[in-house]
């Protein structure tokens, strides 16, 4: 699942994005509203982790939340801010926020809230992907092939989830490496290893190799 972190402080944004990436999520970071809109429109996230005070103004995060909700965004919004007054909390929730976490915070608590929001959103949308003999439960994070549950590691499931959420797209090895193993020198080689593992555990046809990349290989 894709998460967009809108946060102008690198000391906060970097550990948050690293943590979420290590958990297998696709994470984008935007330090201001221009880049937030660019990332948001490029691929709508399942979750927005949104600071309230941004370079564009003290209420810029609230404005962004209101605008995306008015535009029909149905994903989850988690406000991440130092503003801890009751008035601010109420304003954020009334604007369409789903949760409100005050800085400073523990990364473990942030991760637990992210999981809860994504789980709630997946349940609301059904949380189930099926194509051919493959069934992926995005809520329970389990995969089934021909009715049999297949044990996958965290990274294996994250790779499969990425392909299922973008079933008609081909990803280059470099794109998958950036999503699954950010910052690692051996990431591209590791992607190929995990592609091989998915094919072994599920079926060779689950992952197709196209012109310059990999994609979901099952017919609709």
N, C-alpha and C positions, 0 to 999 in steps of 0.2 A: 504494500500500500504506500502511496505517495504522501509525504508530509512536507509542508512548507513552513519553515521557521522564519518569521519576520522579526528580526532583532538587530539593533544597531551596535550593540556592544560585543565585540569579538570574544572577550573573556567569558561571556555567557554563551554566545552562539556556538562557538567552536566545540566545547565539551558536550553541549546538547546534541548537535548534529552528529558528532562522533558516536555518542552513546546510541542514538536512534539507528544510525547506520550499522553499528555492530549487532543490533537486534534484528537486522534483516530488512528494515524499512528503506524505501527509496526516499532520500531526504534532499531538499533544496533549501538554500539559505539566501535570504534577501535582507540587506542591511538598510534599505530605504523603500519608500513606496513605489518609486519607478521600477526598481528591480522586482519588487513584490508583484506588481501587476504583470510584468513580463513573465515571471515564473508561473503565476496563477493562470494566465491565458494560454501558456504553452502546454500545460497539462493540469487540469483541475485536481487539486489534492483531496485526499480523503479527510485530512485534518490540517487546520491552520493553527500553528503555535505563534501567537501574535502579541508582540509588545504593544503597550498603549502609547508610550512616549517615544516618538521617532524623530528623526531630523526635521521632518516636515511640520512638527508641532506636538504639543503636549497631549492632544486628543486624536492624533493622526491614526492610531490603531483602531480607536472606536469608529472613526470615519470610514476606514477601510472595511471594517466588519459590516457596517451598515450598508455600504455600497455593494459588497458581494452578496449579501442577503437579498437586497432589492433586485439584484441581477439574477436571482434564482438559485444561488449556491445552497446546497442541502447537506454539505459535509459538516464536520464538527469544528468548533472554534474553541481553543483553549487560550485565554488571556494569560500572559506571563508578564507581570509588572511589579514595580515597587510601590505603586499606588494602592494602599490597603484600606482606604476609608470605606465605610458601608455604602456611601453614595456612589463611589466608583464601582464597587462590586455590583450594585443594583443596576447601574447604567450599562455596564458590560453585558450582564445577563439579559437585560431588556432589549439590547441591540441585536441579540441573536447569539450571544456567547453560550457555550455549554458548560464551561468550567472556568475557574479563576484562581490562579496560583500566584501567591505573592513572593517576590524576591526579598531576601535570599531563600533558596529552597534546596532540598536534597534531590540529587539526580534520581535516586530510587523512587521518591514520591512522584516526580515528573513522569518517570517511565510507567508507574502504576496507573497514573491518570490517563496517559496516552493509550495504554492498553484498554482501559475501561471505555474510553470514548470511541475507539475504533471498534471494539467489540459491540458496543451499543449501536453504532452506525451500521455495522455489517448485519446485525440481527434485524435492524429496521429494513434493510434492503434484501434480506433473504440470506446473505452470507454464503451462497453456494454457487459454485461454478461447475458446469458439466459440459463436456464435449466428448462425444463418442463413449468409450469405456472409461474415461477419466472423470472422477468427481473430486472436487477440492472444496473442503469445508473451511472457509476463511475465518469463521468464528472459532472453531475448535482447533484450527490449524492442523488439519489431518487430510491426507490424500488417499484415495481409493482407486484401485484399478480392477475392473471387472468384478466389482462388489467386495473386493478384499482390501482391507486397510494395509497400506504400505508405510513402513516406518521411515521417516525422513529426518535428517538432522535440521537444525535451525537454518543453516545456509542453503541446504537443498530445498527446503520448503520456500525460503525467500526467493530463490531463483525460479521455482515453479510458479509461485504467486505472481511474480513480475510478468512471466510469459502469459499467464491466464488473464491477468488484468489488461493485457494489451495483445489479445489473441491474433490480431491481423498484422502485427508489426514485426519487423526484423530488427534485432539489436546487434550492434557490432560487439565483438569481445571487449573492446575498450569501454563501451557504454555499460555493459553488465559489470565489468570490473569496478568502475567508478561507483556503481550502486551497491555492490555486495562487499567489496574489499577496498574501501577508499584509502588512498595513501600507501598502499603496499606495492613494492616493486615487482613482485611476482604475481600480481593480481590477474593478468590476462591468462597466464598459464593455469592459475587456480580455477578460473571460469571454465576452461576446457575440461579440467578434471571433474568439476561438478556437473557439467553437461553429460559427460560420460557416465557418472554415477546415476543421474536421473534416468538415462536410457537403460542402464542395467537394472535398476530397481523397478521401473515402471514398464516401459517398452521402448524399443529403438525409435518407433515412429512418433513418440510423444514430443520429441524435440526435432525440428527440421533444420537443416543447414541450407541457407539461401545464399544469394549473392552478397557476400561480405558479412553475414551475420547469422544469428539463430532466432528461431521463433517457435511458437506452438505449432506442432505438426499434424494435429488431428482435424478432420473435416467437421464442419458444423452439423 
